[in-house]
Amino acid sequence: MLIYGKLIKKNMILTEEKAEYTDSDMTFQQKLTNCLIDICKKMDIQVPIWMNKNTKELAKFNKTFFTDEQFMEKVYFDRFEIEMKRKD
């Protein structure tokens, strides 16, 4: 699994990162969680709160986004978007 992450403010991309996990012993959820954590570390942001809407968007569109209310601390961007590319 390959995940691309973007921080967006006023429709401009501030930064982009990616993370990949291909370990066949890991579940889909473990790969997704590890990718999300890795991207957040690279971007120096906290891991957002995952909501039902994120699950539905990811299943339907292979992407989802997080807004400021999904972070415990104040953020400097409008949204954090992730897009999934399955490699396995």
Biopython code that builds the backbone (N, CA, C, O; Angstrom):
import numpy as np
from Bio.PDB.StructureBuilder import StructureBuilder

atoms = [
    (1, "MET", "N", (0.838, -1.176, 0.000)),
    (1, "MET", "CA", (0.000, 0.000, 0.000)),
    (1, "MET", "C", (0.883, 1.239, 0.000)),
    (1, "MET", "O", (1.877, 1.319, 0.721)),
    (2, "LEU", "N", (0.498, 2.191, -0.818)),
    (2, "LEU", "CA", (1.204, 3.454, -0.931)),
    (2, "LEU", "C", (0.213, 4.574, -0.654)),
    (2, "LEU", "O", (-0.860, 4.622, -1.256)),
    (3, "ILE", "N", (0.570, 5.476, 0.259)),
    (3, "ILE", "CA", (-0.291, 6.601, 0.619)),
    (3, "ILE", "C", (0.454, 7.903, 0.352)),
    (3, "ILE", "O", (1.603, 8.073, 0.760)),
    (4, "TYR", "N", (-0.214, 8.811, -0.333)),
    (4, "TYR", "CA", (0.306, 10.154, -0.557)),
    (4, "TYR", "C", (-0.457, 11.119, 0.345)),
    (4, "TYR", "O", (-1.679, 11.026, 0.456)),
    (5, "GLY", "N", (0.245, 12.031, 0.981)),
    (5, "GLY", "CA", (-0.393, 13.020, 1.836)),
    (5, "GLY", "C", (-0.053, 14.424, 1.387)),
    (5, "GLY", "O", (1.058, 14.682, 0.926)),
    (6, "LYS", "N", (-1.018, 15.344, 1.521)),
    (6, "LYS", "CA", (-0.818, 16.741, 1.138)),
    (6, "LYS", "C", (-1.403, 17.638, 2.215)),
    (6, "LYS", "O", (-2.475, 17.361, 2.752)),
    (7, "LEU", "N", (-0.695, 18.709, 2.526)),
    (7, "LEU", "CA", (-1.237, 19.769, 3.358)),
    (7, "LEU", "C", (-1.646, 20.896, 2.427)),
    (7, "LEU", "O", (-0.852, 21.349, 1.603)),
    (8, "ILE", "N", (-2.887, 21.346, 2.561)),
    (8, "ILE", "CA", (-3.439, 22.323, 1.629)),
    (8, "ILE", "C", (-3.967, 23.533, 2.397)),
    (8, "ILE", "O", (-4.647, 23.395, 3.413)),
    (9, "LYS", "N", (-3.639, 24.715, 1.892)),
    (9, "LYS", "CA", (-4.156, 25.963, 2.444)),
    (9, "LYS", "C", (-4.532, 26.873, 1.288)),
    (9, "LYS", "O", (-3.726, 27.132, 0.395)),
    (10, "LYS", "N", (-5.766, 27.353, 1.318)),
    (10, "LYS", "CA", (-6.294, 28.232, 0.251)),
    (10, "LYS", "C", (-6.059, 27.624, -1.129)),
    (10, "LYS", "O", (-5.605, 28.301, -2.052)),
    (11, "ASN", "N", (-6.371, 26.359, -1.252)),
    (11, "ASN", "CA", (-6.260, 25.593, -2.498)),
    (11, "ASN", "C", (-4.842, 25.494, -3.056)),
    (11, "ASN", "O", (-4.661, 25.197, -4.237)),
    (12, "MET", "N", (-3.846, 25.737, -2.224)),
    (12, "MET", "CA", (-2.449, 25.569, -2.633)),
    (12, "MET", "C", (-1.816, 24.476, -1.788)),
    (12, "MET", "O", (-2.043, 24.404, -0.581)),
    (13, "ILE", "N", (-1.027, 23.629, -2.423)),
    (13, "ILE", "CA", (-0.343, 22.557, -1.706)),
    (13, "ILE", "C", (0.872, 23.144, -0.997)),
    (13, "ILE", "O", (1.755, 23.722, -1.630)),
    (14, "LEU", "N", (0.906, 22.990, 0.327)),
    (14, "LEU", "CA", (2.027, 23.476, 1.119)),
    (14, "LEU", "C", (3.171, 22.478, 1.128)),
    (14, "LEU", "O", (4.338, 22.852, 1.006)),
    (15, "THR", "N", (2.829, 21.206, 1.273)),
    (15, "THR", "CA", (3.836, 20.147, 1.298)),
    (15, "THR", "C", (3.188, 18.818, 0.936)),
    (15, "THR", "O", (1.984, 18.632, 1.113)),
    (16, "GLU", "N", (3.994, 17.902, 0.433)),
    (16, "GLU", "CA", (3.539, 16.558, 0.067)),
    (16, "GLU", "C", (4.533, 15.545, 0.605)),
    (16, "GLU", "O", (5.740, 15.788, 0.623)),
    (17, "GLU", "N", (4.018, 14.415, 1.039)),
    (17, "GLU", "CA", (4.851, 13.302, 1.509)),
    (17, "GLU", "C", (4.177, 12.004, 1.097)),
    (17, "GLU", "O", (3.003, 11.982, 0.728)),
    (18, "LYS", "N", (4.945, 10.923, 1.169)),
    (18, "LYS", "CA", (4.368, 9.610, 0.890)),
    (18, "LYS", "C", (4.938, 8.600, 1.865)),
    (18, "LYS", "O", (6.001, 8.806, 2.451)),
    (19, "ALA", "N", (4.211, 7.506, 2.028)),
    (19, "ALA", "CA", (4.653, 6.387, 2.870)),
    (19, "ALA", "C", (4.151, 5.107, 2.222)),
    (19, "ALA", "O", (3.106, 5.079, 1.572)),
    (20, "GLU", "N", (4.930, 4.046, 2.421)),
    (20, "GLU", "CA", (4.577, 2.772, 1.789)),
    (20, "GLU", "C", (4.843, 1.617, 2.746)),
    (20, "GLU", "O", (5.863, 1.573, 3.433)),
    (21, "TYR", "N", (3.900, 0.689, 2.769)),
    (21, "TYR", "CA", (4.053, -0.566, 3.508)),
    (21, "TYR", "C", (3.588, -1.687, 2.601)),
    (21, "TYR", "O", (2.474, -1.653, 2.078)),
    (22, "THR", "N", (4.446, -2.683, 2.415)),
    (22, "THR", "CA", (4.104, -3.802, 1.530)),
    (22, "THR", "C", (4.189, -5.152, 2.239)),
    (22, "THR", "O", (4.064, -6.197, 1.600)),
    (23, "ASP", "N", (4.399, -5.135, 3.533)),
    (23, "ASP", "CA", (4.519, -6.373, 4.310)),
    (23, "ASP", "C", (3.217, -7.173, 4.209)),
    (23, "ASP", "O", (2.165, -6.720, 4.660)),
    (24, "SER", "N", (3.299, -8.345, 3.625)),
    (24, "SER", "CA", (2.098, -9.163, 3.420)),
    (24, "SER", "C", (1.544, -9.737, 4.723)),
    (24, "SER", "O", (0.412, -10.218, 4.746)),
    (25, "ASP", "N", (2.313, -9.696, 5.798)),
    (25, "ASP", "CA", (1.824, -10.176, 7.091)),
    (25, "ASP", "C", (0.966, -9.140, 7.809)),
    (25, "ASP", "O", (0.301, -9.460, 8.794)),
    (26, "MET", "N", (0.977, -7.906, 7.324)),
    (26, "MET", "CA", (0.197, -6.842, 7.951)),
    (26, "MET", "C", (-1.200, -6.781, 7.349)),
    (26, "MET", "O", (-1.385, -7.054, 6.163)),
    (27, "THR", "N", (-2.177, -6.424, 8.168)),
    (27, "THR", "CA", (-3.539, -6.248, 7.670)),
    (27, "THR", "C", (-3.643, -4.907, 6.946)),
    (27, "THR", "O", (-2.759, -4.058, 7.057)),
    (28, "PHE", "N", (-4.720, -4.734, 6.215)),
    (28, "PHE", "CA", (-4.968, -3.460, 5.530)),
    (28, "PHE", "C", (-4.969, -2.317, 6.536)),
    (28, "PHE", "O", (-4.351, -1.279, 6.297)),
    (29, "GLN", "N", (-5.650, -2.498, 7.647)),
    (29, "GLN", "CA", (-5.739, -1.444, 8.664)),
    (29, "GLN", "C", (-4.365, -1.109, 9.254)),
    (29, "GLN", "O", (-4.067, 0.061, 9.494)),
    (30, "GLN", "N", (-3.536, -2.112, 9.485)),
    (30, "GLN", "CA", (-2.191, -1.867, 10.013)),
    (30, "GLN", "C", (-1.345, -1.069, 9.015)),
    (30, "GLN", "O", (-0.633, -0.140, 9.397)),
    (31, "LYS", "N", (-1.429, -1.438, 7.740)),
    (31, "LYS", "CA", (-0.685, -0.708, 6.708)),
    (31, "LYS", "C", (-1.152, 0.742, 6.628)),
    (31, "LYS", "O", (-0.335, 1.661, 6.571)),
    (32, "LEU", "N", (-2.464, 0.944, 6.625)),
    (32, "LEU", "CA", (-3.025, 2.285, 6.542)),
    (32, "LEU", "C", (-2.608, 3.125, 7.749)),
    (32, "LEU", "O", (-2.192, 4.274, 7.597)),
    (33, "THR", "N", (-2.718, 2.556, 8.929)),
    (33, "THR", "CA", (-2.347, 3.265, 10.158)),
    (33, "THR", "C", (-0.872, 3.639, 10.139)),
    (33, "THR", "O", (-0.521, 4.778, 10.445)),
    (34, "ASN", "N", (-0.011, 2.703, 9.786)),
    (34, "ASN", "CA", (1.429, 2.978, 9.747)),
    (34, "ASN", "C", (1.773, 4.052, 8.712)),
    (34, "ASN", "O", (2.607, 4.919, 8.972)),
    (35, "CYS", "N", (1.140, 3.999, 7.551)),
    (35, "CYS", "CA", (1.371, 5.016, 6.524)),
    (35, "CYS", "C", (0.933, 6.392, 7.027)),
    (35, "CYS", "O", (1.654, 7.376, 6.861)),
    (36, "LEU", "N", (-0.231, 6.456, 7.631)),
    (36, "LEU", "CA", (-0.745, 7.725, 8.144)),
    (36, "LEU", "C", (0.187, 8.302, 9.210)),
    (36, "LEU", "O", (0.489, 9.495, 9.190)),
    (37, "ILE", "N", (0.634, 7.477, 10.123)),
    (37, "ILE", "CA", (1.549, 7.924, 11.177)),
    (37, "ILE", "C", (2.867, 8.405, 10.577)),
    (37, "ILE", "O", (3.389, 9.445, 10.980)),
    (38, "ASP", "N", (3.409, 7.657, 9.617)),
    (38, "ASP", "CA", (4.678, 8.047, 8.977)),
    (38, "ASP", "C", (4.561, 9.393, 8.263)),
    (38, "ASP", "O", (5.447, 10.239, 8.381)),
    (39, "ILE", "N", (3.485, 9.587, 7.536)),
    (39, "ILE", "CA", (3.289, 10.845, 6.816)),
    (39, "ILE", "C", (3.160, 12.009, 7.802)),
    (39, "ILE", "O", (3.743, 13.073, 7.596)),
    (40, "CYS", "N", (2.409, 11.803, 8.849)),
    (40, "CYS", "CA", (2.243, 12.862, 9.851)),
    (40, "CYS", "C", (3.573, 13.208, 10.519)),
    (40, "CYS", "O", (3.843, 14.379, 10.789)),
    (41, "LYS", "N", (4.401, 12.207, 10.786)),
    (41, "LYS", "CA", (5.733, 12.471, 11.358)),
    (41, "LYS", "C", (6.580, 13.282, 10.389)),
    (41, "LYS", "O", (7.234, 14.244, 10.791)),
    (42, "LYS", "N", (6.574, 12.901, 9.120)),
    (42, "LYS", "CA", (7.358, 13.619, 8.115)),
    (42, "LYS", "C", (6.900, 15.072, 7.971)),
    (42, "LYS", "O", (7.716, 15.964, 7.735)),
    (43, "MET", "N", (5.598, 15.304, 8.113)),
    (43, "MET", "CA", (5.041, 16.650, 7.971)),
    (43, "MET", "C", (5.050, 17.427, 9.290)),
    (43, "MET", "O", (4.701, 18.606, 9.329)),
    (44, "ASP", "N", (5.448, 16.759, 10.351)),
    (44, "ASP", "CA", (5.480, 17.353, 11.681)),
    (44, "ASP", "C", (4.107, 17.879, 12.107)),
    (44, "ASP", "O", (3.970, 19.001, 12.595)),
    (45, "ILE", "N", (3.098, 17.028, 11.904)),
    (45, "ILE", "CA", (1.746, 17.332, 12.367)),
    (45, "ILE", "C", (1.270, 16.158, 13.213)),
    (45, "ILE", "O", (1.799, 15.051, 13.121)),
    (46, "GLN", "N", (0.272, 16.419, 14.031)),
    (46, "GLN", "CA", (-0.282, 15.327, 14.821)),
    (46, "GLN", "C", (-1.180, 14.447, 13.950)),
    (46, "GLN", "O", (-1.680, 14.884, 12.914)),
    (47, "VAL", "N", (-1.370, 13.234, 14.375)),
    (47, "VAL", "CA", (-2.248, 12.308, 13.652)),
    (47, "VAL", "C", (-3.692, 12.755, 13.896)),
    (47, "VAL", "O", (-4.094, 12.944, 15.044)),
    (48, "PRO", "N", (-4.469, 12.925, 12.829)),
    (48, "PRO", "CA", (-5.847, 13.389, 12.991)),
    (48, "PRO", "C", (-6.776, 12.302, 13.533)),
    (48, "PRO", "O", (-6.442, 11.117, 13.546)),
    (49, "ILE", "N", (-7.929, 12.739, 13.972)),
    (49, "ILE", "CA", (-8.971, 11.819, 14.430)),
    (49, "ILE", "C", (-9.648, 11.233, 13.195)),
    (49, "ILE", "O", (-10.138, 11.966, 12.335)),
    (50, "TRP", "N", (-9.670, 9.915, 13.118)),
    (50, "TRP", "CA", (-10.289, 9.210, 11.990)),
    (50, "TRP", "C", (-11.781, 9.079, 12.274)),
    (50, "TRP", "O", (-12.172, 8.581, 13.329)),
    (51, "MET", "N", (-12.611, 9.523, 11.337)),
    (51, "MET", "CA", (-14.063, 9.483, 11.513)),
    (51, "MET", "C", (-14.690, 8.547, 10.484)),
    (51, "MET", "O", (-14.030, 8.123, 9.536)),
    (52, "ASN", "N", (-15.967, 8.227, 10.678)),
    (52, "ASN", "CA", (-16.676, 7.355, 9.732)),
    (52, "ASN", "C", (-16.638, 7.906, 8.313)),
    (52, "ASN", "O", (-16.539, 7.141, 7.354)),
    (53, "LYS", "N", (-16.716, 9.216, 8.173)),
    (53, "LYS", "CA", (-16.688, 9.822, 6.832)),
    (53, "LYS", "C", (-15.372, 9.517, 6.120)),
    (53, "LYS", "O", (-15.348, 9.368, 4.899)),
    (54, "ASN", "N", (-14.279, 9.424, 6.878)),
    (54, "ASN", "CA", (-12.988, 9.103, 6.272)),
    (54, "ASN", "C", (-12.984, 7.684, 5.724)),
    (54, "ASN", "O", (-12.457, 7.438, 4.639)),
    (55, "THR", "N", (-13.563, 6.759, 6.458)),
    (55, "THR", "CA", (-13.658, 5.375, 6.001)),
    (55, "THR", "C", (-14.487, 5.287, 4.721)),
    (55, "THR", "O", (-14.096, 4.613, 3.767)),
    (56, "LYS", "N", (-15.632, 5.969, 4.703)),
    (56, "LYS", "CA", (-16.516, 5.937, 3.532)),
    (56, "LYS", "C", (-15.844, 6.569, 2.313)),
    (56, "LYS", "O", (-15.911, 6.021, 1.213)),
    (57, "GLU", "N", (-15.197, 7.723, 2.505)),
    (57, "GLU", "CA", (-14.517, 8.391, 1.383)),
    (57, "GLU", "C", (-13.371, 7.552, 0.842)),
    (57, "GLU", "O", (-13.202, 7.439, -0.372)),
    (58, "LEU", "N", (-12.582, 6.963, 1.736)),
    (58, "LEU", "CA", (-11.456, 6.150, 1.297)),
    (58, "LEU", "C", (-11.938, 4.924, 0.522)),
    (58, "LEU", "O", (-11.342, 4.553, -0.489)),
    (59, "ALA", "N", (-13.002, 4.303, 0.989)),
    (59, "ALA", "CA", (-13.550, 3.125, 0.301)),
    (59, "ALA", "C", (-14.107, 3.483, -1.077)),
    (59, "ALA", "O", (-13.961, 2.716, -2.029)),
    (60, "LYS", "N", (-14.737, 4.635, -1.176)),
    (60, "LYS", "CA", (-15.382, 5.014, -2.428)),
    (60, "LYS", "C", (-14.436, 5.684, -3.428)),
    (60, "LYS", "O", (-14.504, 5.412, -4.627)),
    (61, "PHE", "N", (-13.556, 6.558, -2.932)),
    (61, "PHE", "CA", (-12.737, 7.380, -3.827)),
    (61, "PHE", "C", (-11.230, 7.118, -3.737)),
    (61, "PHE", "O", (-10.456, 7.700, -4.497)),
    (62, "ASN", "N", (-10.810, 6.248, -2.815)),
    (62, "ASN", "CA", (-9.379, 6.006, -2.546)),
    (62, "ASN", "C", (-8.674, 7.254, -2.035)),
    (62, "ASN", "O", (-7.451, 7.356, -2.123)),
    (63, "LYS", "N", (-9.430, 8.195, -1.508)),
    (63, "LYS", "CA", (-8.851, 9.385, -0.887)),
    (63, "LYS", "C", (-9.820, 9.937, 0.143)),
    (63, "LYS", "O", (-11.023, 9.685, 0.088)),
    (64, "THR", "N", (-9.276, 10.689, 1.077)),
    (64, "THR", "CA", (-10.079, 11.346, 2.092)),
    (64, "THR", "C", (-9.311, 12.550, 2.597)),
    (64, "THR", "O", (-8.117, 12.694, 2.334)),
    (65, "PHE", "N", (-10.008, 13.421, 3.331)),
    (65, "PHE", "CA", (-9.328, 14.585, 3.869)),
    (65, "PHE", "C", (-9.762, 14.837, 5.307)),
    (65, "PHE", "O", (-10.821, 14.395, 5.753)),
    (66, "PHE", "N", (-8.912, 15.556, 6.006)),
    (66, "PHE", "CA", (-9.127, 15.891, 7.411)),
    (66, "PHE", "C", (-9.105, 17.405, 7.544)),
    (66, "PHE", "O", (-8.240, 18.069, 6.974)),
    (67, "THR", "N", (-10.050, 17.951, 8.292)),
    (67, "THR", "CA", (-10.105, 19.395, 8.518)),
    (67, "THR", "C", (-9.663, 19.713, 9.941)),
    (67, "THR", "O", (-9.408, 18.812, 10.741)),
    (68, "ASP", "N", (-9.575, 20.997, 10.244)),
    (68, "ASP", "CA", (-9.031, 21.417, 11.536)),
    (68, "ASP", "C", (-9.755, 20.829, 12.739)),
    (68, "ASP", "O", (-9.137, 20.622, 13.784)),
    (69, "GLU", "N", (-11.052, 20.557, 12.617)),
    (69, "GLU", "CA", (-11.766, 19.993, 13.770)),
    (69, "GLU", "C", (-11.390, 18.539, 14.071)),
    (69, "GLU", "O", (-11.802, 17.997, 15.097)),
    (70, "GLN", "N", (-10.625, 17.913, 13.202)),
    (70, "GLN", "CA", (-10.169, 16.549, 13.432)),
    (70, "GLN", "C", (-8.777, 16.496, 14.076)),
    (70, "GLN", "O", (-8.196, 15.423, 14.241)),
    (71, "PHE", "N", (-8.261, 17.664, 14.432)),
    (71, "PHE", "CA", (-6.981, 17.753, 15.116)),
    (71, "PHE", "C", (-7.202, 18.339, 16.502)),
    (71, "PHE", "O", (-8.033, 19.228, 16.682)),
    (72, "MET", "N", (-6.458, 17.840, 17.474)),
    (72, "MET", "CA", (-6.621, 18.292, 18.850)),
    (72, "MET", "C", (-6.023, 19.686, 19.070)),
    (72, "MET", "O", (-6.478, 20.427, 19.942)),
    (73, "GLU", "N", (-5.014, 20.039, 18.287)),
    (73, "GLU", "CA", (-4.366, 21.342, 18.415)),
    (73, "GLU", "C", (-4.665, 22.186, 17.181)),
    (73, "GLU", "O", (-5.082, 21.664, 16.148)),
    (74, "LYS", "N", (-4.451, 23.472, 17.294)),
    (74, "LYS", "CA", (-4.657, 24.385, 16.174)),
    (74, "LYS", "C", (-3.677, 24.041, 15.048)),
    (74, "LYS", "O", (-2.508, 23.749, 15.302)),
    (75, "VAL", "N", (-4.160, 24.076, 13.809)),
    (75, "VAL", "CA", (-3.323, 23.759, 12.650)),
    (75, "VAL", "C", (-3.167, 24.986, 11.755)),
    (75, "VAL", "O", (-3.979, 25.910, 11.811)),
    (76, "TYR", "N", (-2.135, 24.992, 10.940)),
    (76, "TYR", "CA", (-1.827, 26.127, 10.069)),
    (76, "TYR", "C", (-2.288, 25.911, 8.625)),
    (76, "TYR", "O", (-1.965, 26.711, 7.747)),
    (77, "PHE", "N", (-3.029, 24.850, 8.378)),
    (77, "PHE", "CA", (-3.481, 24.517, 7.030)),
    (77, "PHE", "C", (-4.991, 24.340, 7.044)),
    (77, "PHE", "O", (-5.599, 24.213, 8.107)),
    (78, "ASP", "N", (-5.598, 24.333, 5.853)),
    (78, "ASP", "CA", (-7.049, 24.173, 5.746)),
    (78, "ASP", "C", (-7.484, 22.714, 5.782)),
    (78, "ASP", "O", (-8.507, 22.366, 6.373)),
    (79, "ARG", "N", (-6.679, 21.865, 5.133)),
    (79, "ARG", "CA", (-7.009, 20.431, 5.157)),
    (79, "ARG", "C", (-5.761, 19.588, 4.901)),
    (79, "ARG", "O", (-4.781, 20.028, 4.300)),
    (80, "PHE", "N", (-5.852, 18.369, 5.383)),
    (80, "PHE", "CA", (-4.824, 17.354, 5.183)),
    (80, "PHE", "C", (-5.492, 16.261, 4.366)),
    (80, "PHE", "O", (-6.473, 15.661, 4.806)),
    (81, "GLU", "N", (-4.971, 16.006, 3.199)),
    (81, "GLU", "CA", (-5.584, 15.041, 2.278)),
    (81, "GLU", "C", (-4.671, 13.845, 2.088)),
    (81, "GLU", "O", (-3.460, 14.004, 1.934)),
    (82, "ILE", "N", (-5.238, 12.654, 2.096)),
    (82, "ILE", "CA", (-4.466, 11.464, 1.776)),
    (82, "ILE", "C", (-5.128, 10.723, 0.616)),
    (82, "ILE", "O", (-6.350, 10.713, 0.474)),
    (83, "GLU", "N", (-4.294, 10.112, -0.195)),
    (83, "GLU", "CA", (-4.763, 9.312, -1.329)),
    (83, "GLU", "C", (-4.058, 7.971, -1.300)),
    (83, "GLU", "O", (-2.841, 7.901, -1.126)),
    (84, "MET", "N", (-4.819, 6.920, -1.468)),
    (84, "MET", "CA", (-4.305, 5.562, -1.380)),
    (84, "MET", "C", (-4.054, 4.988, -2.764)),
    (84, "MET", "O", (-4.884, 5.095, -3.667)),
    (85, "LYS", "N", (-2.890, 4.377, -2.903)),
    (85, "LYS", "CA", (-2.548, 3.611, -4.105)),
    (85, "LYS", "C", (-2.217, 2.207, -3.619)),
    (85, "LYS", "O", (-1.212, 2.011, -2.935)),
    (86, "ARG", "N", (-3.025, 1.253, -3.955)),
    (86, "ARG", "CA", (-2.776, -0.135, -3.515)),
    (86, "ARG", "C", (-1.764, -0.789, -4.437)),
    (86, "ARG", "O", (-1.895, -0.755, -5.660)),
    (87, "LYS", "N", (-0.760, -1.382, -3.826)),
    (87, "LYS", "CA", (0.292, -2.055, -4.589)),
    (87, "LYS", "C", (0.275, -3.556, -4.381)),
    (87, "LYS", "O", (1.062, -4.284, -4.985)),
    (88, "ASP", "N", (-0.632, -4.020, -3.518)),
    (88, "ASP", "CA", (-0.645, -5.469, -3.233)),
    (88, "ASP", "C", (-2.004, -6.068, -3.491)),
    (88, "ASP", "O", (-2.194, -7.269, -3.304)),
]
sb = StructureBuilder()
sb.init_structure("model")
sb.init_model(0)
sb.init_chain("A")
sb.init_seg("    ")
for serial, (resi, resn, name, xyz) in enumerate(atoms, 1):
    if name == "N":
        sb.init_residue(resn, " ", resi, " ")
    sb.init_atom(name, np.array(xyz, "f"), 0.0, 1.0, " ", f" {name:<3s}", serial, name[0])
structure = sb.get_structure()
